[in-house]
Amino acid sequence: MEEGELHQMVLTSLDDDLAQNIVTINLSGKSALADHMVVATGRSKRHVSALADHLLRKLKENGEKNIRTEGQKTGDWVLVDAGDVVVHIFREEVREFYGIEKMWATDAETKSYNPDAEKHSAGLTA
């Protein structure tokens, strides 16, 4: 799977499973860790774990290998490392406490994911 396709698949999976406040950070040329970081919030420990589980299944179905995860059993903060895209899924309180977006991004590099706004701006809504 190409990097852009992988990134979009991650965003779509999180959005389809009702993750909240999805933010993507472009790390291209800024970090050897990944090209994109995606940060999202789940409503509860169970929702955080389910978001990660569904994402892992979709990644594997699409042929991604060597995916690493951490924190899935506790459900407070799950890290999914898919190589070119690193995903952090938090409970709201944990996300606020760590402020990971502030550590990695400036306003120019951070973009909130809102598929409805993107469809509207492309003239795809009725």
Secondary structure, 3 states (H helix, E strand, C coil): CCHHHHHHHHHHHHHHCCCEEEEEEECCCCCCCCCEEEEEEECCHHHHHHHHHHHHHHHHHCCCCCCEEECCCCCCEEEEECCCEEEEEEEHHHHHHHCHHHHHCCHHHEEECCHHHHHHHCCCCC
